[in-house]
Amino acid sequence: MAAKIPTWRAAADPDDLREYDAFGPWIAEVKDPADLPRRFSRWWPDLEGARYLLKVPRPIDRAKVHPGMDLYESVIAVFPDKVRVLRAGPTDVTSREAPRNDVVATILHTNLLVARWTLLLADGGALDVEYNAVSHPTIAEVDRYVLSHGPGDLKQPAAPVVTSSTAPPKYHFFGSLLLALNTGATERVQPIHVDEPGQSCLNERGRRRRSAGAMILASSEDLVIINRNRTVEPLFRRSNYAYNVTRVPFRRMTSFEIRRPEKTSPPSFTELVLTCHRTVITQAVLTSPDAVADLLAAHGVPSAR
């Protein structure tokens, strides 16, 4: 007995039906003009030839969509020399782009299924794309490509060999992230500084708290900072599933500084400050990141003091 095609499917536009059938929370690759969502179709001549061309879905429940809906909110196009992000607004599509060699760092933020990819730019600005964390492997691959050496990058001298200068993290969450970052990676990262969470400390108001923890890793090319999206835990402990992975190529840094506080008991936070032209990245740590300072100096990054 032949299956009966529902009336709504028979009446749908074939292109809309194809997009509807393929839709899900994942980021999808665009391989030809038919894959590009209708609102972005006029941009195809500018996007053709991108090294990575991806469409990012809207955060819509699959059960609530139907053929012909506006299902995708942005398109990412990564070329050998630039990154372009198209975003669909209420009435039109906006476009922003940046040369690859203007991207000085990236941040991968994750909080359960909510994720955000941020490109920090030399002029102090940023490009960001929100997506479902199910597509993290796809974004991680693009992230590595964007930060790799591109056109216009000067040849760097031989990088110092990175050896772990601290014990592996005891905190299971940090350990699992370290393993995930090194799985399948051509440039492995090693722990350089680990602030285990749960240590007694003072917050910026001088009140007693417990630290949220942080970990600083390094490869021969990049410094990687992992934190829990906050410095201290609240007084009444609540579940926290958020974390950030910030990756900064050594060649993009213009200076660094370690800002040490007055001695207190329990201790206050020291700040590691990385300057990349007009972008400033600050990470609070409880113990002095001397090994990080030594590594940055070995890579030729000047101290601001």
ChimeraX commands (.cxc) that place a marker at each C-alpha (Angstrom):
marker #1 position 0.00,0.00,0.00 radius 0.5
marker #1 position 1.47,3.34,-1.07 radius 0.5
marker #1 position 2.06,5.94,1.61 radius 0.5
marker #1 position -0.21,8.95,1.36 radius 0.5
marker #1 position 1.61,12.28,1.12 radius 0.5
marker #1 position 0.16,14.84,3.54 radius 0.5
marker #1 position -1.57,17.76,1.87 radius 0.5
marker #1 position 0.77,20.31,3.45 radius 0.5
marker #1 position 3.84,18.54,2.01 radius 0.5
marker #1 position 2.31,18.28,-1.43 radius 0.5
marker #1 position 1.52,22.01,-1.39 radius 0.5
marker #1 position 4.96,23.13,-0.14 radius 0.5
marker #1 position 7.60,24.66,-2.39 radius 0.5
marker #1 position 10.24,21.94,-3.13 radius 0.5
marker #1 position 13.13,24.18,-2.00 radius 0.5
marker #1 position 11.29,25.09,1.23 radius 0.5
marker #1 position 10.53,21.41,1.84 radius 0.5
marker #1 position 14.17,20.46,1.31 radius 0.5
marker #1 position 15.31,23.07,3.82 radius 0.5
marker #1 position 12.60,22.02,6.28 radius 0.5
marker #1 position 13.57,18.34,6.10 radius 0.5
marker #1 position 17.25,19.12,6.72 radius 0.5
marker #1 position 16.65,21.62,9.54 radius 0.5
marker #1 position 17.89,20.94,13.06 radius 0.5
marker #1 position 19.84,22.67,15.85 radius 0.5
marker #1 position 23.16,21.98,14.15 radius 0.5
marker #1 position 25.24,24.32,11.99 radius 0.5
marker #1 position 25.12,23.12,8.38 radius 0.5
marker #1 position 27.62,23.51,5.57 radius 0.5
marker #1 position 26.57,25.43,2.46 radius 0.5
marker #1 position 27.90,23.67,-0.64 radius 0.5
marker #1 position 25.90,25.30,-3.43 radius 0.5
marker #1 position 23.39,28.13,-3.96 radius 0.5
marker #1 position 20.45,25.82,-3.20 radius 0.5
marker #1 position 21.81,25.29,0.34 radius 0.5
marker #1 position 21.85,29.01,1.11 radius 0.5
marker #1 position 18.73,30.19,2.99 radius 0.5
marker #1 position 16.46,32.33,0.84 radius 0.5
marker #1 position 17.07,35.56,2.79 radius 0.5
marker #1 position 20.80,35.26,2.09 radius 0.5
marker #1 position 20.56,34.08,-1.53 radius 0.5
marker #1 position 21.52,37.42,-3.10 radius 0.5
marker #1 position 24.87,37.24,-1.28 radius 0.5
marker #1 position 25.95,34.03,-3.02 radius 0.5
marker #1 position 28.35,35.73,-5.52 radius 0.5
marker #1 position 30.22,37.28,-2.56 radius 0.5
marker #1 position 30.31,34.04,-0.57 radius 0.5
marker #1 position 31.23,31.57,-3.28 radius 0.5
marker #1 position 34.76,30.29,-2.80 radius 0.5
marker #1 position 34.84,30.60,1.01 radius 0.5
marker #1 position 37.05,28.07,2.80 radius 0.5
marker #1 position 34.20,27.55,5.28 radius 0.5
marker #1 position 30.62,28.55,4.47 radius 0.5
marker #1 position 28.16,27.72,7.26 radius 0.5
marker #1 position 24.53,28.54,8.05 radius 0.5
marker #1 position 23.51,28.92,11.69 radius 0.5
marker #1 position 19.92,27.94,12.63 radius 0.5
marker #1 position 17.59,29.97,14.76 radius 0.5
marker #1 position 16.91,28.53,18.25 radius 0.5
marker #1 position 13.50,27.15,17.26 radius 0.5
marker #1 position 11.91,23.93,18.49 radius 0.5
marker #1 position 11.91,21.49,15.56 radius 0.5
marker #1 position 8.30,20.57,16.31 radius 0.5
marker #1 position 7.21,24.19,15.75 radius 0.5
marker #1 position 8.73,24.78,12.32 radius 0.5
marker #1 position 7.07,24.41,8.94 radius 0.5
marker #1 position 8.19,24.77,5.31 radius 0.5
marker #1 position 8.72,28.38,4.28 radius 0.5
marker #1 position 9.69,29.65,7.75 radius 0.5
marker #1 position 12.77,31.82,8.23 radius 0.5
marker #1 position 14.89,29.07,9.81 radius 0.5
marker #1 position 18.44,30.47,9.77 radius 0.5
marker #1 position 19.64,33.60,11.54 radius 0.5
marker #1 position 23.22,33.96,10.31 radius 0.5
marker #1 position 25.80,32.79,7.79 radius 0.5
marker #1 position 29.53,32.49,8.50 radius 0.5
marker #1 position 31.95,32.78,5.58 radius 0.5
marker #1 position 35.66,32.24,6.27 radius 0.5
marker #1 position 38.08,33.05,3.45 radius 0.5
marker #1 position 41.87,32.72,3.45 radius 0.5
marker #1 position 42.15,36.47,4.09 radius 0.5
marker #1 position 38.95,37.48,5.93 radius 0.5
marker #1 position 35.95,36.44,8.01 radius 0.5
marker #1 position 32.44,37.58,7.12 radius 0.5
marker #1 position 29.26,37.24,9.20 radius 0.5
marker #1 position 25.82,37.87,7.71 radius 0.5
marker #1 position 22.96,38.26,10.16 radius 0.5
marker #1 position 19.24,38.32,9.33 radius 0.5
marker #1 position 17.37,41.10,11.11 radius 0.5
marker #1 position 13.63,41.81,11.20 radius 0.5
marker #1 position 13.67,43.51,7.79 radius 0.5
marker #1 position 17.11,43.12,6.21 radius 0.5
marker #1 position 20.43,41.29,6.30 radius 0.5
marker #1 position 23.48,43.00,7.80 radius 0.5
marker #1 position 27.06,42.12,6.93 radius 0.5
marker #1 position 30.24,42.53,8.95 radius 0.5
marker #1 position 33.70,41.39,8.03 radius 0.5
marker #1 position 37.22,41.52,9.38 radius 0.5
marker #1 position 40.61,40.61,7.91 radius 0.5
marker #1 position 41.90,37.36,9.39 radius 0.5
marker #1 position 45.09,39.04,10.55 radius 0.5
marker #1 position 42.96,41.52,12.55 radius 0.5
marker #1 position 41.56,38.68,14.68 radius 0.5
marker #1 position 43.76,38.78,17.79 radius 0.5
marker #1 position 41.91,36.23,19.94 radius 0.5
marker #1 position 38.75,34.13,20.12 radius 0.5
marker #1 position 36.40,33.13,22.92 radius 0.5
marker #1 position 34.27,29.99,22.90 radius 0.5
marker #1 position 31.55,30.42,25.53 radius 0.5
marker #1 position 29.40,27.44,26.48 radius 0.5
marker #1 position 26.51,27.15,28.95 radius 0.5
marker #1 position 24.78,23.80,28.45 radius 0.5
marker #1 position 23.34,24.07,24.90 radius 0.5
marker #1 position 23.81,27.83,24.62 radius 0.5
marker #1 position 27.09,28.73,22.94 radius 0.5
marker #1 position 28.74,31.83,21.51 radius 0.5
marker #1 position 31.80,32.28,19.31 radius 0.5
marker #1 position 33.48,35.68,19.68 radius 0.5
marker #1 position 36.26,37.05,17.50 radius 0.5
marker #1 position 38.22,39.80,19.27 radius 0.5
marker #1 position 39.65,42.33,16.83 radius 0.5
marker #1 position 42.77,44.49,16.88 radius 0.5
marker #1 position 40.71,47.71,16.90 radius 0.5
marker #1 position 38.98,46.71,20.15 radius 0.5
marker #1 position 35.79,45.53,18.46 radius 0.5
marker #1 position 34.34,42.04,18.21 radius 0.5
marker #1 position 32.33,39.75,15.96 radius 0.5
marker #1 position 30.14,37.17,17.65 radius 0.5
marker #1 position 27.83,34.36,16.60 radius 0.5
marker #1 position 25.44,32.49,18.89 radius 0.5
marker #1 position 24.77,28.83,18.15 radius 0.5
marker #1 position 23.69,25.53,19.69 radius 0.5
marker #1 position 26.55,23.78,21.49 radius 0.5
marker #1 position 25.81,20.58,19.57 radius 0.5
marker #1 position 27.85,22.21,16.78 radius 0.5
marker #1 position 30.88,22.89,18.95 radius 0.5
marker #1 position 33.20,20.56,16.94 radius 0.5
marker #1 position 32.36,22.48,13.75 radius 0.5
marker #1 position 33.04,25.88,15.32 radius 0.5
marker #1 position 36.21,24.60,17.02 radius 0.5
marker #1 position 37.60,23.55,13.62 radius 0.5
marker #1 position 36.79,26.95,12.10 radius 0.5
marker #1 position 38.27,28.66,15.16 radius 0.5
marker #1 position 41.59,26.85,14.72 radius 0.5
marker #1 position 41.71,27.84,11.05 radius 0.5
marker #1 position 40.95,31.52,11.72 radius 0.5
marker #1 position 43.76,31.77,14.29 radius 0.5
marker #1 position 46.30,29.88,12.18 radius 0.5
marker #1 position 48.89,31.74,10.10 radius 0.5
marker #1 position 47.25,33.52,7.19 radius 0.5
marker #1 position 48.14,35.93,4.36 radius 0.5
marker #1 position 50.12,38.91,5.63 radius 0.5
marker #1 position 51.44,37.17,8.75 radius 0.5
marker #1 position 55.17,37.56,9.20 radius 0.5
marker #1 position 57.21,34.41,9.58 radius 0.5
marker #1 position 57.81,33.83,13.26 radius 0.5
marker #1 position 61.08,32.65,14.84 radius 0.5
marker #1 position 61.19,29.13,16.22 radius 0.5
marker #1 position 58.82,28.92,19.19 radius 0.5
marker #1 position 60.04,27.80,22.61 radius 0.5
marker #1 position 59.25,24.20,23.43 radius 0.5
marker #1 position 56.30,24.16,25.82 radius 0.5
marker #1 position 56.66,21.85,28.79 radius 0.5
marker #1 position 54.09,21.61,31.53 radius 0.5
marker #1 position 55.30,23.69,34.47 radius 0.5
marker #1 position 52.52,22.70,36.84 radius 0.5
marker #1 position 50.77,19.56,38.00 radius 0.5
marker #1 position 47.77,18.36,35.98 radius 0.5
marker #1 position 44.49,19.82,37.26 radius 0.5
marker #1 position 42.79,17.90,40.06 radius 0.5
marker #1 position 39.43,19.45,39.19 radius 0.5
marker #1 position 37.68,16.91,36.97 radius 0.5
marker #1 position 36.04,19.59,34.81 radius 0.5
marker #1 position 39.39,21.19,33.94 radius 0.5
marker #1 position 40.91,17.77,33.30 radius 0.5
marker #1 position 38.12,16.82,30.90 radius 0.5
marker #1 position 38.49,20.10,28.99 radius 0.5
marker #1 position 42.24,19.58,28.71 radius 0.5
marker #1 position 41.62,16.12,27.26 radius 0.5
marker #1 position 38.98,17.46,24.85 radius 0.5
marker #1 position 41.28,20.24,23.59 radius 0.5
marker #1 position 44.07,17.76,22.86 radius 0.5
marker #1 position 41.93,15.07,21.23 radius 0.5
marker #1 position 42.81,15.09,17.54 radius 0.5
marker #1 position 44.77,18.35,17.85 radius 0.5
marker #1 position 47.98,18.86,15.90 radius 0.5
marker #1 position 49.13,21.46,18.45 radius 0.5
marker #1 position 48.71,20.00,21.93 radius 0.5
marker #1 position 48.30,22.31,24.91 radius 0.5
marker #1 position 49.99,21.86,28.29 radius 0.5
marker #1 position 48.95,23.30,31.67 radius 0.5
marker #1 position 51.11,26.25,32.67 radius 0.5
marker #1 position 49.04,27.59,35.58 radius 0.5
marker #1 position 46.13,26.00,37.45 radius 0.5
marker #1 position 43.97,27.70,40.07 radius 0.5
marker #1 position 41.90,24.91,41.57 radius 0.5
marker #1 position 38.34,26.03,42.45 radius 0.5
marker #1 position 36.95,26.26,45.97 radius 0.5
marker #1 position 39.84,28.18,47.53 radius 0.5
marker #1 position 39.12,30.77,50.20 radius 0.5
marker #1 position 39.50,34.30,48.80 radius 0.5
marker #1 position 38.26,37.88,48.90 radius 0.5
marker #1 position 36.10,39.27,46.12 radius 0.5
marker #1 position 36.45,42.81,44.70 radius 0.5
marker #1 position 34.43,44.16,47.67 radius 0.5
marker #1 position 36.69,42.50,50.20 radius 0.5
marker #1 position 34.14,39.85,51.17 radius 0.5
marker #1 position 35.01,36.23,51.82 radius 0.5
marker #1 position 34.14,33.87,49.02 radius 0.5
marker #1 position 35.31,30.66,47.34 radius 0.5
marker #1 position 37.15,30.88,44.03 radius 0.5
marker #1 position 35.56,29.56,40.83 radius 0.5
marker #1 position 38.93,28.42,39.45 radius 0.5
marker #1 position 40.90,29.07,36.26 radius 0.5
marker #1 position 43.43,27.24,34.12 radius 0.5
marker #1 position 46.01,28.61,31.67 radius 0.5
marker #1 position 47.40,26.34,28.97 radius 0.5
marker #1 position 49.88,26.83,26.16 radius 0.5
marker #1 position 50.93,25.30,22.87 radius 0.5
marker #1 position 53.86,26.42,20.76 radius 0.5
marker #1 position 51.54,28.94,19.04 radius 0.5
marker #1 position 48.84,30.01,21.51 radius 0.5
marker #1 position 47.96,30.80,25.09 radius 0.5
marker #1 position 44.63,29.26,26.15 radius 0.5
marker #1 position 42.69,30.56,29.17 radius 0.5
marker #1 position 39.83,28.55,30.67 radius 0.5
marker #1 position 37.49,29.97,33.30 radius 0.5
marker #1 position 34.00,29.39,34.67 radius 0.5
marker #1 position 32.59,32.71,33.44 radius 0.5
marker #1 position 33.00,34.20,36.91 radius 0.5
marker #1 position 35.81,34.69,39.39 radius 0.5
marker #1 position 34.13,33.62,42.64 radius 0.5
marker #1 position 31.24,31.41,43.62 radius 0.5
marker #1 position 28.17,33.13,45.14 radius 0.5
marker #1 position 27.63,32.94,48.89 radius 0.5
marker #1 position 24.79,30.47,48.42 radius 0.5
marker #1 position 26.24,28.01,45.96 radius 0.5
marker #1 position 24.28,27.54,42.74 radius 0.5
marker #1 position 24.91,25.24,39.83 radius 0.5
marker #1 position 27.20,26.75,37.21 radius 0.5
marker #1 position 27.54,25.08,33.83 radius 0.5
marker #1 position 29.16,27.98,32.00 radius 0.5
marker #1 position 32.76,28.17,30.89 radius 0.5
marker #1 position 34.93,30.14,28.47 radius 0.5
marker #1 position 37.88,29.02,26.38 radius 0.5
marker #1 position 39.91,32.04,25.26 radius 0.5
marker #1 position 42.66,31.41,22.72 radius 0.5
marker #1 position 45.30,34.08,22.05 radius 0.5
marker #1 position 48.15,33.53,19.56 radius 0.5
marker #1 position 51.46,34.73,20.97 radius 0.5
marker #1 position 52.16,36.61,17.72 radius 0.5
marker #1 position 49.05,38.77,18.28 radius 0.5
marker #1 position 50.09,39.99,21.75 radius 0.5
marker #1 position 51.64,43.44,22.00 radius 0.5
marker #1 position 52.31,43.41,25.77 radius 0.5
marker #1 position 51.40,41.75,29.04 radius 0.5
marker #1 position 51.18,42.82,32.67 radius 0.5
marker #1 position 50.70,41.12,36.02 radius 0.5
marker #1 position 48.80,43.30,38.49 radius 0.5
marker #1 position 49.36,42.13,42.02 radius 0.5
marker #1 position 47.06,43.21,44.87 radius 0.5
marker #1 position 47.99,44.09,48.42 radius 0.5
marker #1 position 48.51,41.06,50.62 radius 0.5
marker #1 position 45.33,40.01,52.40 radius 0.5
marker #1 position 44.10,36.99,54.29 radius 0.5
marker #1 position 42.44,35.18,52.63 radius 0.5
marker #1 position 44.14,36.31,49.40 radius 0.5
marker #1 position 42.78,38.72,46.82 radius 0.5
marker #1 position 43.08,38.13,43.09 radius 0.5
marker #1 position 46.08,38.87,40.91 radius 0.5
marker #1 position 45.27,39.92,37.33 radius 0.5
marker #1 position 46.99,38.68,34.19 radius 0.5
marker #1 position 46.46,41.37,31.54 radius 0.5
marker #1 position 47.14,40.64,27.86 radius 0.5
marker #1 position 47.11,43.55,25.41 radius 0.5
marker #1 position 46.59,42.81,21.72 radius 0.5
marker #1 position 46.71,46.23,20.06 radius 0.5
marker #1 position 43.47,47.89,21.32 radius 0.5
marker #1 position 41.95,44.72,22.77 radius 0.5
marker #1 position 42.65,43.96,26.43 radius 0.5
marker #1 position 42.06,40.51,27.94 radius 0.5
marker #1 position 42.11,40.21,31.73 radius 0.5
marker #1 position 42.09,37.00,33.75 radius 0.5
marker #1 position 41.97,36.93,37.56 radius 0.5
marker #1 position 44.03,34.25,39.33 radius 0.5
marker #1 position 44.64,33.58,43.00 radius 0.5
marker #1 position 48.28,32.53,42.76 radius 0.5
marker #1 position 50.86,34.57,40.88 radius 0.5
marker #1 position 51.17,33.34,37.25 radius 0.5
marker #1 position 54.96,33.54,37.18 radius 0.5
marker #1 position 55.31,30.59,34.79 radius 0.5
marker #1 position 52.97,32.34,32.36 radius 0.5
marker #1 position 55.04,35.54,32.55 radius 0.5
marker #1 position 58.22,33.56,31.84 radius 0.5
marker #1 position 56.62,31.88,28.84 radius 0.5
marker #1 position 55.34,35.17,27.40 radius 0.5
marker #1 position 58.80,36.70,27.78 radius 0.5
marker #1 position 60.32,33.67,26.02 radius 0.5
marker #1 position 57.96,34.32,23.10 radius 0.5
marker #1 position 59.15,37.92,22.90 radius 0.5
marker #1 position 56.00,39.51,24.32 radius 0.5
marker #1 position 57.12,42.69,26.12 radius 0.5
marker #1 position 56.11,43.40,29.69 radius 0.5
marker #1 position 54.08,46.57,30.21 radius 0.5
marker #1 position 56.10,47.25,33.35 radius 0.5
marker link #1:1,2 radius 0.2
marker link #1:2,3 radius 0.2
marker link #1:3,4 radius 0.2
marker link #1:4,5 radius 0.2
marker link #1:5,6 radius 0.2
marker link #1:6,7 radius 0.2
marker link #1:7,8 radius 0.2
marker link #1:8,9 radius 0.2
marker link #1:9,10 radius 0.2
marker link #1:10,11 radius 0.2
marker link #1:11,12 radius 0.2
marker link #1:12,13 radius 0.2
marker link #1:13,14 radius 0.2
marker link #1:14,15 radius 0.2
marker link #1:15,16 radius 0.2
marker link #1:16,17 radius 0.2
marker link #1:17,18 radius 0.2
marker link #1:18,19 radius 0.2
marker link #1:19,20 radius 0.2
marker link #1:20,21 radius 0.2
marker link #1:21,22 radius 0.2
marker link #1:22,23 radius 0.2
marker link #1:23,24 radius 0.2
marker link #1:24,25 radius 0.2
marker link #1:25,26 radius 0.2
marker link #1:26,27 radius 0.2
marker link #1:27,28 radius 0.2
marker link #1:28,29 radius 0.2
marker link #1:29,30 radius 0.2
marker link #1:30,31 radius 0.2
marker link #1:31,32 radius 0.2
marker link #1:32,33 radius 0.2
marker link #1:33,34 radius 0.2
marker link #1:34,35 radius 0.2
marker link #1:35,36 radius 0.2
marker link #1:36,37 radius 0.2
marker link #1:37,38 radius 0.2
marker link #1:38,39 radius 0.2
marker link #1:39,40 radius 0.2
marker link #1:40,41 radius 0.2
marker link #1:41,42 radius 0.2
marker link #1:42,43 radius 0.2
marker link #1:43,44 radius 0.2
marker link #1:44,45 radius 0.2
marker link #1:45,46 radius 0.2
marker link #1:46,47 radius 0.2
marker link #1:47,48 radius 0.2
marker link #1:48,49 radius 0.2
marker link #1:49,50 radius 0.2
marker link #1:50,51 radius 0.2
marker link #1:51,52 radius 0.2
marker link #1:52,53 radius 0.2
marker link #1:53,54 radius 0.2
marker link #1:54,55 radius 0.2
marker link #1:55,56 radius 0.2
marker link #1:56,57 radius 0.2
marker link #1:57,58 radius 0.2
marker link #1:58,59 radius 0.2
marker link #1:59,60 radius 0.2
marker link #1:60,61 radius 0.2
marker link #1:61,62 radius 0.2
marker link #1:62,63 radius 0.2
marker link #1:63,64 radius 0.2
marker link #1:64,65 radius 0.2
marker link #1:65,66 radius 0.2
marker link #1:66,67 radius 0.2
marker link #1:67,68 radius 0.2
marker link #1:68,69 radius 0.2
marker link #1:69,70 radius 0.2
marker link #1:70,71 radius 0.2
marker link #1:71,72 radius 0.2
marker link #1:72,73 radius 0.2
marker link #1:73,74 radius 0.2
marker link #1:74,75 radius 0.2
marker link #1:75,76 radius 0.2
marker link #1:76,77 radius 0.2
marker link #1:77,78 radius 0.2
marker link #1:78,79 radius 0.2
marker link #1:79,80 radius 0.2
marker link #1:80,81 radius 0.2
marker link #1:81,82 radius 0.2
marker link #1:82,83 radius 0.2
marker link #1:83,84 radius 0.2
marker link #1:84,85 radius 0.2
marker link #1:85,86 radius 0.2
marker link #1:86,87 radius 0.2
marker link #1:87,88 radius 0.2
marker link #1:88,89 radius 0.2
marker link #1:89,90 radius 0.2
marker link #1:90,91 radius 0.2
marker link #1:91,92 radius 0.2
marker link #1:92,93 radius 0.2
marker link #1:93,94 radius 0.2
marker link #1:94,95 radius 0.2
marker link #1:95,96 radius 0.2
marker link #1:96,97 radius 0.2
marker link #1:97,98 radius 0.2
marker link #1:98,99 radius 0.2
marker link #1:99,100 radius 0.2
marker link #1:100,101 radius 0.2
marker link #1:101,102 radius 0.2
marker link #1:102,103 radius 0.2
marker link #1:103,104 radius 0.2
marker link #1:104,105 radius 0.2
marker link #1:105,106 radius 0.2
marker link #1:106,107 radius 0.2
marker link #1:107,108 radius 0.2
marker link #1:108,109 radius 0.2
marker link #1:109,110 radius 0.2
marker link #1:110,111 radius 0.2
marker link #1:111,112 radius 0.2
marker link #1:112,113 radius 0.2
marker link #1:113,114 radius 0.2
marker link #1:114,115 radius 0.2
marker link #1:115,116 radius 0.2
marker link #1:116,117 radius 0.2
marker link #1:117,118 radius 0.2
marker link #1:118,119 radius 0.2
marker link #1:119,120 radius 0.2
marker link #1:120,121 radius 0.2
marker link #1:121,122 radius 0.2
marker link #1:122,123 radius 0.2
marker link #1:123,124 radius 0.2
marker link #1:124,125 radius 0.2
marker link #1:125,126 radius 0.2
marker link #1:126,127 radius 0.2
marker link #1:127,128 radius 0.2
marker link #1:128,129 radius 0.2
marker link #1:129,130 radius 0.2
marker link #1:130,131 radius 0.2
marker link #1:131,132 radius 0.2
marker link #1:132,133 radius 0.2
marker link #1:133,134 radius 0.2
marker link #1:134,135 radius 0.2
marker link #1:135,136 radius 0.2
marker link #1:136,137 radius 0.2
marker link #1:137,138 radius 0.2
marker link #1:138,139 radius 0.2
marker link #1:139,140 radius 0.2
marker link #1:140,141 radius 0.2
marker link #1:141,142 radius 0.2
marker link #1:142,143 radius 0.2
marker link #1:143,144 radius 0.2
marker link #1:144,145 radius 0.2
marker link #1:145,146 radius 0.2
marker link #1:146,147 radius 0.2
marker link #1:147,148 radius 0.2
marker link #1:148,149 radius 0.2
marker link #1:149,150 radius 0.2
marker link #1:150,151 radius 0.2
marker link #1:151,152 radius 0.2
marker link #1:152,153 radius 0.2
marker link #1:153,154 radius 0.2
marker link #1:154,155 radius 0.2
marker link #1:155,156 radius 0.2
marker link #1:156,157 radius 0.2
marker link #1:157,158 radius 0.2
marker link #1:158,159 radius 0.2
marker link #1:159,160 radius 0.2
marker link #1:160,161 radius 0.2
marker link #1:161,162 radius 0.2
marker link #1:162,163 radius 0.2
marker link #1:163,164 radius 0.2
marker link #1:164,165 radius 0.2
marker link #1:165,166 radius 0.2
marker link #1:166,167 radius 0.2
marker link #1:167,168 radius 0.2
marker link #1:168,169 radius 0.2
marker link #1:169,170 radius 0.2
marker link #1:170,171 radius 0.2
marker link #1:171,172 radius 0.2
marker link #1:172,173 radius 0.2
marker link #1:173,174 radius 0.2
marker link #1:174,175 radius 0.2
marker link #1:175,176 radius 0.2
marker link #1:176,177 radius 0.2
marker link #1:177,178 radius 0.2
marker link #1:178,179 radius 0.2
marker link #1:179,180 radius 0.2
marker link #1:180,181 radius 0.2
marker link #1:181,182 radius 0.2
marker link #1:182,183 radius 0.2
marker link #1:183,184 radius 0.2
marker link #1:184,185 radius 0.2
marker link #1:185,186 radius 0.2
marker link #1:186,187 radius 0.2
marker link #1:187,188 radius 0.2
marker link #1:188,189 radius 0.2
marker link #1:189,190 radius 0.2
marker link #1:190,191 radius 0.2
marker link #1:191,192 radius 0.2
marker link #1:192,193 radius 0.2
marker link #1:193,194 radius 0.2
marker link #1:194,195 radius 0.2
marker link #1:195,196 radius 0.2
marker link #1:196,197 radius 0.2
marker link #1:197,198 radius 0.2
marker link #1:198,199 radius 0.2
marker link #1:199,200 radius 0.2
marker link #1:200,201 radius 0.2
marker link #1:201,202 radius 0.2
marker link #1:202,203 radius 0.2
marker link #1:203,204 radius 0.2
marker link #1:204,205 radius 0.2
marker link #1:205,206 radius 0.2
marker link #1:206,207 radius 0.2
marker link #1:207,208 radius 0.2
marker link #1:208,209 radius 0.2
marker link #1:209,210 radius 0.2
marker link #1:210,211 radius 0.2
marker link #1:211,212 radius 0.2
marker link #1:212,213 radius 0.2
marker link #1:213,214 radius 0.2
marker link #1:214,215 radius 0.2
marker link #1:215,216 radius 0.2
marker link #1:216,217 radius 0.2
marker link #1:217,218 radius 0.2
marker link #1:218,219 radius 0.2
marker link #1:219,220 radius 0.2
marker link #1:220,221 radius 0.2
marker link #1:221,222 radius 0.2
marker link #1:222,223 radius 0.2
marker link #1:223,224 radius 0.2
marker link #1:224,225 radius 0.2
marker link #1:225,226 radius 0.2
marker link #1:226,227 radius 0.2
marker link #1:227,228 radius 0.2
marker link #1:228,229 radius 0.2
marker link #1:229,230 radius 0.2
marker link #1:230,231 radius 0.2
marker link #1:231,232 radius 0.2
marker link #1:232,233 radius 0.2
marker link #1:233,234 radius 0.2
marker link #1:234,235 radius 0.2
marker link #1:235,236 radius 0.2
marker link #1:236,237 radius 0.2
marker link #1:237,238 radius 0.2
marker link #1:238,239 radius 0.2
marker link #1:239,240 radius 0.2
marker link #1:240,241 radius 0.2
marker link #1:241,242 radius 0.2
marker link #1:242,243 radius 0.2
marker link #1:243,244 radius 0.2
marker link #1:244,245 radius 0.2
marker link #1:245,246 radius 0.2
marker link #1:246,247 radius 0.2
marker link #1:247,248 radius 0.2
marker link #1:248,249 radius 0.2
marker link #1:249,250 radius 0.2
marker link #1:250,251 radius 0.2
marker link #1:251,252 radius 0.2
marker link #1:252,253 radius 0.2
marker link #1:253,254 radius 0.2
marker link #1:254,255 radius 0.2
marker link #1:255,256 radius 0.2
marker link #1:256,257 radius 0.2
marker link #1:257,258 radius 0.2
marker link #1:258,259 radius 0.2
marker link #1:259,260 radius 0.2
marker link #1:260,261 radius 0.2
marker link #1:261,262 radius 0.2
marker link #1:262,263 radius 0.2
marker link #1:263,264 radius 0.2
marker link #1:264,265 radius 0.2
marker link #1:265,266 radius 0.2
marker link #1:266,267 radius 0.2
marker link #1:267,268 radius 0.2
marker link #1:268,269 radius 0.2
marker link #1:269,270 radius 0.2
marker link #1:270,271 radius 0.2
marker link #1:271,272 radius 0.2
marker link #1:272,273 radius 0.2
marker link #1:273,274 radius 0.2
marker link #1:274,275 radius 0.2
marker link #1:275,276 radius 0.2
marker link #1:276,277 radius 0.2
marker link #1:277,278 radius 0.2
marker link #1:278,279 radius 0.2
marker link #1:279,280 radius 0.2
marker link #1:280,281 radius 0.2
marker link #1:281,282 radius 0.2
marker link #1:282,283 radius 0.2
marker link #1:283,284 radius 0.2
marker link #1:284,285 radius 0.2
marker link #1:285,286 radius 0.2
marker link #1:286,287 radius 0.2
marker link #1:287,288 radius 0.2
marker link #1:288,289 radius 0.2
marker link #1:289,290 radius 0.2
marker link #1:290,291 radius 0.2
marker link #1:291,292 radius 0.2
marker link #1:292,293 radius 0.2
marker link #1:293,294 radius 0.2
marker link #1:294,295 radius 0.2
marker link #1:295,296 radius 0.2
marker link #1:296,297 radius 0.2
marker link #1:297,298 radius 0.2
marker link #1:298,299 radius 0.2
marker link #1:299,300 radius 0.2
marker link #1:300,301 radius 0.2
marker link #1:301,302 radius 0.2
marker link #1:302,303 radius 0.2
marker link #1:303,304 radius 0.2
marker link #1:304,305 radius 0.2
view
